[in-house]
Amino acid sequence: MAERRVNCQIAVPDAIADGTPVNAFRAVKDGDEWLLDFLVLSEKDGKAVVVSRVRVTSDFLAAVRSRLDSAMLDGSDVSDNVVPFPRAGGMEVN
């Protein structure tokens, strides 16, 4: 089944506009969902700090993987379309 895409305005708050540099990533299974952690790792100290964590369904994780694979293979800019979570209900945006 093809992923559904929505063309909409995307607001990025100033506080996160520049992004947060990370040098490590992990995916943690949590029941039927996944936690995606983006980390700053110090191999010297043997420690890492999670700087961002998102929770997604397995269906959505598959959509993310597919979208990343496509973008990396053809170098396309996919920033103008939003891919909603499969089976997700609506959420209010302030």
N, C-alpha and C positions, 0 to 999 in steps of 0.2 A: 504494500500500500504506500502510495506517495505521501510524503509529509505535507501537512497543511502549512501554508505560509500566510502571514498577515502583514500588509504594508501599513505602518502606523508611525506616528511621531514617537521618538524615544528621547526621554529626558535623562541626562546624566548629571547628578548633583555635583557642584563644584568640589566638594570634599573628596570625591573619588574620580574626578575627571582625568587625572593623570595616571590612574591605575596604581597598583602597588607592586613593586618588583618582587618576584619570587624566583626561587631556584630549585624548587622541588614540588612534587605533586603526589597525592595518593588517593585511591578510591577505596572506601570502606563500606562493606555490605552491612546494612542495618535492616533486618527483616526483609520486606519486599522492596525496600528503597536503597539508595546509595548515598553516602556522604562523599562529596568531592572536596578534598582539602588542598589548598594551595599554601605552600610553606616557605619559610626562610630557613635554610639548613646551614648549620656550621659543622662541617665534617671534623674540623679541628677539635671542637668541644663535644662532638657526639650528641648534639642537640638540634631540635627543629622546633619552630613556632608556627602554628597555624595562623595565617593572616586573613584568610577568607575560607568560609565553608558554605557549601550549598547542598541542599537535599533534593534529590531527583528520583523519579521512578525509573525502573529498568527500561520501560518504553522510551522515556525521554532521553536516557543515557544513550540508547541506540540511535536516536535522532541526532544527538550532539556528535556522536562518533561519525555518522554518515556525513553530516554537514562539514565537519572538519576535514574528513578525507577528501571530499569533493573540492573544497576550497584550496587545500594544499596541492592537489593534483593539477588543477587547472588555473590556480592563482586568481580565482575570481573573487570579487568583492561582494560579500554576502551581508554587508552591514545594513542594507535598506529593507530587509525582510526579517520579521520576527517569526520564529517557529514556536507555536504554543505547545505546552505539555500535552501529550495525548491524554484524552479522558479527563483533563483538568477542568475544574469549575472556574468561573470568573472570579477575579479578585479586584478589589477597588484600588485605584492608584490615586494617591493624594497629590 
